[in-house]
Amino acid sequence: MDTRHNGDEIPSSPPSHHHDVATDLHPAPLVVVEMKEAAGAFLAVLSPSQRRQCFLSAQGRERFNWDYRPGKRVGLSLSAMDDSQRLRALALLASGLSRSGGRTAFNIMSLEKILGSLEGSGKHRRDPGMYYVTIFGEPSFDSTWGWRIEGHHLSVNFRIAKGGDVFCCPSFFGANPAAVPEGPLQGFLTLPREEEVARELLATLGEEQRRRACVSSAAPDDIVTGWASHIELDDPVGIPGQDFSSKQHQALLDLLEVYVGRMTPYVAEVEMAQIDKEGIGSLHFAWAGSTQRGNAHYYRLHGPSTVVEYDNIQDNANHIHSVWRNLKRDWGGDLLRDHYAQSHSGQR
């Protein structure tokens, strides 16, 4: 399950956008209107100094940066906002997510207080205010712009192209603790379906199919694509969907729906339309680590465009990372990928 990635030498010009999938659905989606209005309303209540912190060029290098580890980010933090500004920032986050996705994102932020309490005062500070908003370019129907909301275990990146195409990747949701071990919220699960539905798919596999799907008895230390701006995975491993029964195809679709179900419906529709176009049979399902509940495990879905990774490994398998990426639509198109192909040809 090796991967090669490089986060350096990001191009300064914006990726080109594509209409092959999105315009097959319907033009000028409502979500674009909602995002533009939410971003404009947020910017409108900022002071000049706050605006300088979070308003960046749509063509700059920073928009290709992302991370899910704790720490400061470029942008304006929730803790640096007043209540009105914070509400408008969260409304922007909600504009890109489904209702359930929005609830999950808010739960992820709330886990910071719980994690801080579990770790004690001797550990580095956990702060639910350390989630940062960045706007890339002026929100408009006539030009390309984007936005990012990011902090520990949450990274939501959107690019809105002139003409209405919406790009949503990378999209990362994590949880620590995955299951709250003590206190008033003991037993609360932030990302339960990511594991449950994957196990349901695994349970449908016959002995020979499971042998092909389970590619390693040891799980990797983290999602193997990490927080790279650009990823190049080796050939897909595991078992391809073309070798699944109709029941197993449905189980695979159910797992995909867990991830696209985080997104606002139009964006989810675009992502699924691309998978349908490429064929569900082209997706590979791979599992690594233990198949026993409570033990460290990892899985991946990997197709021509779609990459899903999930792990629950750290902290005695009570610490989840999960990511949705699109090899053709990350960051808004193919320019980043093409840049690497031209600049790094022959390099490993």
Backbone torsions as a table, in degrees:
resi	resn	phi	psi	omega
1	MET	NA	41.9	-179.2
2	ASP	-73.4	152.7	173.2
3	THR	-140.7	149.6	175.2
4	ARG	-117.3	129.5	177.7
5	HIS	-145.2	160.9	-178.9
6	ASN	-150.1	122.5	-178.7
7	GLY	-97.3	7.3	-175.6
8	ASP	-96.5	172.1	174.0
9	GLU	54.2	52.5	-179.8
10	ILE	-76.9	134.1	-179.9
11	PRO	-67.4	150.1	-178.1
12	SER	-90.2	-11.0	179.6
13	SER	-95.8	152.7	-174.9
14	PRO	-74.6	144.9	176.3
15	PRO	-60.6	150.5	171.8
16	SER	-70.3	159.6	178.8
17	HIS	-117.3	165.5	-172.2
18	HIS	-128.6	150.5	-177.3
19	HIS	-118.8	6.9	-171.8
20	ASP	-67.9	-32.2	179.5
21	VAL	-97.8	-52.6	-169.7
22	ALA	-63.5	-41.9	-175.7
23	THR	-76.6	-8.5	171.3
24	ASP	-71.3	-14.7	-176.8
25	LEU	-95.0	-80.0	173.6
26	HIS	-163.4	146.8	-176.7
27	PRO	-78.2	164.4	174.6
28	ALA	44.6	61.2	-177.5
29	PRO	-62.4	149.8	179.5
30	LEU	-57.0	-33.3	-178.3
31	VAL	-60.1	-32.6	177.7
32	VAL	-64.7	-42.3	177.4
33	VAL	-61.7	-45.3	-177.5
34	GLU	-65.9	-41.2	178.3
35	MET	-65.0	-44.0	179.6
36	LYS	-60.7	-45.4	-179.4
37	GLU	-65.5	-41.5	-179.0
38	ALA	-66.7	-43.2	179.3
39	ALA	-66.6	-41.8	178.4
40	GLY	-63.3	-41.1	179.2
41	ALA	-65.1	-37.4	177.7
42	PHE	-66.2	-49.6	-179.3
43	LEU	-61.6	-33.2	-175.0
44	ALA	-65.7	-23.7	-176.7
45	VAL	-102.4	8.2	179.1
46	LEU	-88.3	149.7	170.9
47	SER	-74.6	163.9	178.1
48	PRO	-55.8	-40.4	-179.3
49	SER	-69.4	-37.8	176.6
50	GLN	-64.6	-42.0	179.5
51	ARG	-61.5	-40.5	178.7
52	ARG	-62.2	-32.3	179.8
53	GLN	-68.5	-36.5	-169.1
54	CYS	-113.2	-7.6	-176.8
55	PHE	-104.2	111.6	-175.3
56	LEU	-122.9	168.1	179.0
57	SER	-64.7	142.8	175.0
58	ALA	-70.4	-15.8	-175.2
59	GLN	-108.0	5.5	-175.6
60	GLY	-80.3	170.8	-178.1
61	ARG	-74.6	-27.7	-173.3
62	GLU	-60.7	-31.4	-175.6
63	ARG	-65.8	-15.2	177.6
64	PHE	-89.5	-2.7	179.1
65	ASN	-89.1	140.4	173.6
66	TRP	-157.1	159.7	-177.9
67	ASP	-163.2	154.3	177.0
68	TYR	-120.0	3.9	177.5
69	ARG	-81.8	158.1	178.0
70	PRO	-67.7	150.7	177.8
71	GLY	144.5	172.0	179.7
72	LYS	-72.2	154.0	178.5
73	ARG	-130.5	163.8	165.5
74	VAL	-70.3	135.1	-178.8
75	GLY	129.8	-171.0	-179.8
76	LEU	-109.3	124.0	-176.6
77	SER	-80.0	154.0	175.7
78	LEU	-58.6	-35.2	-178.9
79	SER	-68.3	-19.9	179.6
80	ALA	-90.8	5.8	-177.6
81	MET	-108.2	155.2	169.1
82	ASP	-84.1	177.2	-173.4
83	ASP	-60.3	-41.5	-178.8
84	SER	-65.0	-43.0	179.0
85	GLN	-65.2	-39.8	-178.7
86	ARG	-65.2	-41.2	178.3
87	LEU	-62.2	-38.6	179.8
88	ARG	-72.0	-32.5	175.0
89	ALA	-65.0	-42.5	179.5
90	LEU	-70.3	-29.3	174.4
91	ALA	-66.5	-35.7	175.2
92	LEU	-64.2	-45.2	176.7
93	LEU	-57.1	-45.1	-178.6
94	ALA	-64.6	-28.0	-177.7
95	SER	-65.9	-21.9	-180.0
96	GLY	-100.5	-2.7	-174.4
97	LEU	-122.5	157.6	171.5
98	SER	-72.2	172.9	177.1
99	ARG	-59.4	-46.4	-179.6
100	SER	-68.1	-37.4	177.1
101	GLY	-63.6	-40.3	177.1
102	GLY	-63.6	-43.6	178.1
103	ARG	-60.8	-41.2	-179.5
104	THR	-65.3	-42.4	178.2
105	ALA	-60.4	-43.2	179.1
106	PHE	-65.8	-37.3	177.3
107	ASN	-64.1	-39.8	178.3
108	ILE	-59.7	-45.6	177.8
109	MET	-60.7	-41.5	-177.1
110	SER	-66.9	-25.3	179.3
111	LEU	-62.9	-20.5	-179.4
112	GLU	-59.8	-40.5	178.3
113	LYS	-65.4	-42.8	179.9
114	ILE	-64.3	-44.2	179.9
115	LEU	-62.9	-41.6	177.6
116	GLY	-61.0	-39.4	178.9
117	SER	-66.9	-40.1	179.7
118	LEU	-67.8	-37.0	-177.4
119	GLU	-77.8	-28.1	-179.1
120	GLY	86.7	169.2	-174.1
121	SER	-67.9	-18.1	-179.0
122	GLY	-75.6	-13.3	-178.8
123	LYS	-91.3	165.7	178.0
124	HIS	-63.2	152.5	-170.3
125	ARG	-67.8	133.6	172.7
126	ARG	-104.2	129.9	-171.1
127	ASP	-141.2	113.3	177.3
128	PRO	-67.1	-6.1	174.4
129	GLY	-87.1	-6.1	-178.7
130	MET	-90.4	51.8	170.2
131	TYR	-119.3	130.3	-165.0
132	TYR	-114.1	139.0	178.5
133	VAL	-106.7	132.6	175.5
134	THR	-134.2	133.0	175.9
135	ILE	-111.2	128.4	-178.5
136	PHE	-108.6	99.0	-179.1
137	GLY	89.1	159.3	-178.5
138	GLU	-71.6	124.8	176.9
139	PRO	-57.1	122.7	-171.6
140	SER	-159.7	155.8	171.1
141	PHE	-86.1	-13.6	-170.8
142	ASP	-104.8	-0.1	178.9
143	SER	-149.4	165.7	-179.3
144	THR	-83.9	135.5	178.3
145	TRP	-149.6	179.0	-179.9
146	GLY	-164.5	177.3	178.3
147	TRP	-153.2	157.6	-179.7
148	ARG	-142.1	137.1	168.7
149	ILE	-126.7	125.1	-167.5
150	GLU	-153.7	146.4	173.0
151	GLY	-171.6	-160.5	-177.9
152	HIS	-59.5	119.4	175.0
153	HIS	69.4	15.1	175.4
154	LEU	-145.6	125.3	173.5
155	SER	-144.3	112.4	-179.7
156	VAL	-117.5	118.2	-175.6
157	ASN	-123.3	124.7	178.3
158	PHE	-126.9	141.3	174.6
159	ARG	-126.4	125.5	-178.6
160	ILE	-114.8	112.8	-175.1
161	ALA	-87.9	152.5	173.5
162	LYS	-57.2	127.8	-175.9
163	GLY	106.6	-15.9	170.8
164	GLY	109.5	-3.8	176.5
165	ASP	-66.1	139.8	-179.0
166	VAL	-121.9	129.2	-179.2
167	PHE	-118.7	136.2	-167.0
168	CYS	-124.1	13.5	-171.8
169	CYS	-121.3	150.1	1.6
170	PRO	-73.1	153.6	178.2
171	SER	-134.6	114.3	-173.2
172	PHE	-121.6	130.8	172.0
173	PHE	-127.3	130.3	177.1
174	GLY	-135.2	172.9	-178.9
175	ALA	-153.9	125.8	172.8
176	ASN	-145.1	112.3	1.4
177	PRO	-78.7	148.1	176.5
178	ALA	-66.6	-41.5	172.5
179	ALA	-121.8	122.1	-178.3
180	VAL	-65.3	121.8	-171.5
181	PRO	-82.9	-18.2	-175.5
182	GLU	-159.5	171.1	177.8
183	GLY	90.6	-174.2	-176.3
184	PRO	-59.5	-28.5	-179.3
185	LEU	-101.6	23.4	-179.5
186	GLN	-52.4	129.7	179.6
187	GLY	90.9	-7.9	-179.0
188	PHE	-66.5	133.5	-178.5
189	LEU	-113.7	127.7	-179.3
190	THR	-88.0	-37.9	-177.6
191	LEU	-128.6	60.0	-174.3
192	PRO	-70.4	-37.7	-172.0
193	ARG	-72.8	-25.3	178.2
194	GLU	-59.7	-34.8	175.5
195	GLU	-86.2	-45.9	-173.2
196	GLU	-60.9	-46.9	-175.8
197	VAL	-71.4	-32.8	175.2
198	ALA	-65.5	-39.5	177.6
199	ARG	-67.3	-33.8	175.7
200	GLU	-63.2	-40.9	175.5
201	LEU	-63.7	-46.4	-179.9
202	LEU	-58.6	-38.3	-177.8
203	ALA	-67.8	-21.4	179.0
204	THR	-78.5	-14.9	-173.5
205	LEU	-77.3	137.3	172.1
206	GLY	-72.5	174.4	-175.2
207	GLU	-58.3	-46.6	-178.2
208	GLU	-70.2	-37.2	177.2
209	GLN	-64.5	-42.0	179.9
210	ARG	-65.1	-36.9	177.9
211	ARG	-60.5	-38.9	179.4
212	ARG	-73.8	-36.2	-178.1
213	ALA	-72.4	-37.8	-176.7
214	CYS	-84.3	96.1	-169.1
215	VAL	-88.1	-13.3	-179.9
216	SER	-159.8	143.3	176.7
217	SER	-79.8	-12.7	179.4
218	ALA	-113.0	133.5	176.4
219	ALA	-82.5	148.1	174.5
220	PRO	-66.4	167.1	-177.6
221	ASP	-71.1	-21.3	-175.5
222	ASP	-162.6	176.8	169.5
223	ILE	-58.0	135.1	-169.5
224	VAL	-75.8	-21.2	177.1
225	THR	-79.5	-15.0	177.0
226	GLY	55.7	-144.3	-178.3
227	TRP	-110.0	30.0	179.1
228	ALA	-65.8	144.2	174.7
229	SER	-67.9	-38.8	-177.2
230	HIS	-125.3	136.1	178.5
231	ILE	-124.7	145.7	171.9
232	GLU	-133.5	99.0	178.7
233	LEU	-80.6	151.5	169.5
234	ASP	-65.7	179.1	179.4
235	ASP	-56.6	147.5	179.9
236	PRO	-56.1	142.2	176.3
237	VAL	-116.1	168.1	-178.8
238	GLY	96.0	-152.6	-176.4
239	ILE	-110.0	132.1	-179.4
240	PRO	-79.4	151.8	178.2
241	GLY	-62.2	-22.2	179.8
242	GLN	-65.2	-17.4	178.4
243	ASP	-98.9	14.8	-180.0
244	PHE	-96.9	152.5	169.5
245	SER	-76.3	172.3	178.6
246	SER	-62.5	-36.7	177.0
247	LYS	-63.9	-40.0	179.8
248	GLN	-71.9	-34.0	173.0
249	HIS	-58.4	-43.0	-179.9
250	GLN	-64.8	-39.8	178.3
251	ALA	-63.7	-36.4	176.6
252	LEU	-67.4	-42.8	176.4
253	LEU	-62.0	-38.7	178.4
254	ASP	-60.4	-39.4	179.3
255	LEU	-69.0	-41.6	175.4
256	LEU	-59.3	-39.9	-178.7
257	GLU	-63.8	-28.9	175.6
258	VAL	-58.4	-41.1	-176.1
259	TYR	-82.0	-48.5	179.1
260	VAL	-70.1	-22.4	178.4
261	GLY	-66.7	-11.6	174.6
262	ARG	-73.9	-23.7	-171.7
263	MET	-91.7	159.9	174.2
264	THR	-59.9	146.2	-168.2
265	PRO	-53.3	-41.5	-179.3
266	TYR	-62.0	-43.5	-179.3
267	VAL	-65.2	-41.2	176.6
268	ALA	-61.0	-39.2	-179.8
269	GLU	-63.4	-41.1	178.3
270	VAL	-62.1	-46.2	-179.1
271	GLU	-63.0	-43.6	-179.7
272	MET	-69.8	-32.4	177.5
273	ALA	-61.8	-37.2	178.2
274	GLN	-67.7	-40.8	177.5
275	ILE	-63.5	-42.7	177.8
276	ASP	-60.7	-41.2	-179.0
277	LYS	-63.9	-39.2	-179.2
278	GLU	-81.6	-22.9	178.6
279	GLY	100.3	125.4	179.8
280	ILE	-61.4	-26.2	179.5
281	GLY	-67.3	-17.2	-179.6
282	SER	-82.1	-11.5	178.1
283	LEU	-79.3	134.1	175.7
284	HIS	-104.3	142.0	176.3
285	PHE	-113.6	124.2	-179.4
286	ALA	-130.6	141.4	179.2
287	TRP	-125.7	142.2	175.9
288	ALA	-137.2	149.6	-178.3
289	GLY	91.5	-164.0	-176.4
290	SER	-72.7	148.3	172.2
291	THR	-97.5	0.8	179.2
292	GLN	-88.0	135.5	179.1
293	ARG	-58.9	143.3	177.6
294	GLY	89.3	-5.4	179.4
295	ASN	-111.2	161.3	-176.2
296	ALA	-61.2	132.9	-178.8
297	HIS	-152.8	163.7	-175.5
298	TYR	-152.3	146.2	169.5
299	TYR	-144.3	163.0	179.8
300	ARG	-143.6	140.9	164.6
301	LEU	-109.9	130.8	-174.4
302	HIS	-144.0	118.3	176.8
303	GLY	-128.8	-167.7	-180.0
304	PRO	-57.6	-33.2	-179.9
305	SER	-121.8	-43.6	-170.6
306	THR	-82.2	136.1	171.3
307	VAL	-132.9	121.9	172.3
308	VAL	-118.7	132.0	172.9
309	GLU	-129.1	145.4	178.7
310	TYR	-143.9	136.7	169.0
311	ASP	-141.9	149.7	171.0
312	ASN	-137.2	91.0	-167.1
313	ILE	-128.4	-51.2	-172.9
314	GLN	-71.9	162.2	175.8
315	ASP	53.1	50.3	179.1
316	ASN	57.1	45.4	178.4
317	ALA	55.6	48.5	174.9
318	ASN	-136.3	43.4	-171.9
319	HIS	-157.0	105.0	-170.2
320	ILE	-102.4	138.9	166.8
321	HIS	-122.5	136.7	174.8
322	SER	-149.3	142.1	-175.2
323	VAL	-143.4	145.1	171.9
324	TRP	-115.7	123.6	176.6
325	ARG	-133.3	159.2	-179.8
326	ASN	-133.3	112.5	-173.9
327	LEU	-61.9	-21.0	179.8
328	LYS	-102.9	-18.5	-173.1
329	ARG	-122.9	-1.1	173.8
330	ASP	-50.3	133.9	174.4
331	TRP	67.6	-2.4	176.2
332	GLY	115.5	12.9	176.4
333	GLY	146.9	-159.1	-169.1
334	ASP	-100.0	-3.2	-173.2
335	LEU	-62.5	-39.8	179.3
336	LEU	-61.7	-45.6	178.6
337	ARG	-62.6	-43.6	-179.6
338	ASP	-63.9	-37.1	177.3
339	HIS	-58.5	-45.6	-179.8
340	TYR	-67.1	-38.7	179.4
341	ALA	-61.3	-36.5	-178.6
342	GLN	-81.1	-38.8	-172.8
343	SER	-84.5	-23.6	-173.2
344	HIS	-122.4	20.4	179.1
345	SER	-61.8	131.0	179.1
346	GLY	86.6	-5.6	179.2
347	GLN	-101.6	150.7	-179.8
348	ARG	-125.5	NA	NA
